[in-house]
Amino acid sequence: MSSVTVSVKGQVVLPAEVRRKLGIVGGSRLEVVASDDGVLLRPLKGKASRVEDGLGIVPNRVGPVAIDEMDGGRILASFKGRGL
């Protein structure tokens, strides 16, 4: 069992082992439940909590683009008038 310290802002750092086991990454949302026994933190379901979970959410209308060709203005210009 691990222990954590609460900062003056009320923040805690979850141990890396716990974050890995539960798939908690930066930006993950947790439910906080206060009970007679203490505080329970649960990852919220239904939202992407890992980058991999969000793949495919936004349709790729451009296709693969090489890193050296990544120019947002040029890519968007190629779609001008095509309803993007």
Secondary structure in CASP SS format (residue, H / E / C, confidence):
PFRMAT SS
TARGET T0000
AUTHOR 0000-0000-0000
METHOD secondary structure of the structure
MODEL  1
M C 1.00
S C 1.00
S C 1.00
V C 1.00
T C 1.00
V C 1.00
S C 1.00
V C 1.00
K C 1.00
G C 1.00
Q C 1.00
V C 1.00
V C 1.00
L C 1.00
P C 1.00
A H 1.00
E H 1.00
V H 1.00
R H 1.00
R H 1.00
K H 1.00
L H 1.00
G C 1.00
I C 1.00
V C 1.00
G C 1.00
G C 1.00
S C 1.00
R C 1.00
L E 1.00
E E 1.00
V E 1.00
V E 1.00
A E 1.00
S E 1.00
D C 1.00
D C 1.00
G E 1.00
V E 1.00
L E 1.00
L E 1.00
R E 1.00
P E 1.00
L C 1.00
K C 1.00
G C 1.00
K C 1.00
A C 1.00
S C 1.00
R C 1.00
V H 1.00
E H 1.00
D H 1.00
G H 1.00
L C 1.00
G C 1.00
I C 1.00
V C 1.00
P C 1.00
N C 1.00
R C 1.00
V C 1.00
G C 1.00
P C 1.00
V C 1.00
A C 1.00
I H 1.00
D H 1.00
E H 1.00
M C 1.00
D C 1.00
G H 1.00
G H 1.00
R H 1.00
I H 1.00
L H 1.00
A H 1.00
S C 1.00
F C 1.00
K C 1.00
G C 1.00
R C 1.00
G C 1.00
L C 1.00
END
